């Protein structure tokens, strides 16, 4: 059985994958079935051989499995392998979820998914109004009520669902009342959860892009000391680089994010390389 998630919204795709995992575990019988979930990343060294070797091992696929393949089709060899085996995967008792951010409807391989996939879902970026409604709902889920002005400021400062969710977590963990507005030093109204010098994501992102020279590493250190996870903190930085049309910096950020997923133990080092690229 084949499913396809495609499009640039990684937050939405991540949520869909989580739903698949939860439904699979519920059907299998709780966390005991977690060993039947396999995740394979297309940017991991030797991923093609890993997939093929595991697929050939009878014990591994002796029970129904959930196999999540992230960004694998950009590899020409794997794409060719999929084309040759798509029919077999379609009738397999295993569930294969392909998560591709760059796949286009015009590509021939997409036409193959239209024939073989159980379901195809496009992961679009949210429009301004959709993001506003998402933020309002998400805030209420964690017990925070934001008015329209506050949501507009947060969206302007954060941009993506990843960064907005991170800000909401900061609020829940003890930020001052998000409902009151304060006057910032630059004369603009900003919510009290974004005070100058605070531990909010937005303030650190702004300081990283405005700092000089090696001072940027000190700002990064302060952000991590404030509890920001490098693997999540990188998303608002990517958004800011994209907003400022810093193409080279954005490319460095994409490489860093990919490296973090492959090598989470050294996430700080990968983040540091990216941060220095901002000042290059």
Secondary structure by P-SEA (a helix, b strand, c coil): cbbbbbccaaaaaaaaaaaaaaaaaaaaccccccccbbbbbccccaaaaaaaaaaacccccccbbbbbbccccccaaaaaaaaacaaaaaaccbbbbbbbcccccccaaaaaaaaccccccccccccaaaaaaaaaaaaaaacccccaaaaaaaaaacccaaaaaaaaaaaaaccccccbbbbcccccccccccccccccaaaaaaaaaaccccaaaaaaaaaaaacccaaaaaaaaaaaaaaacaaaaaaaaaaaaaaaaacccaaaaaaaaaaaaaac
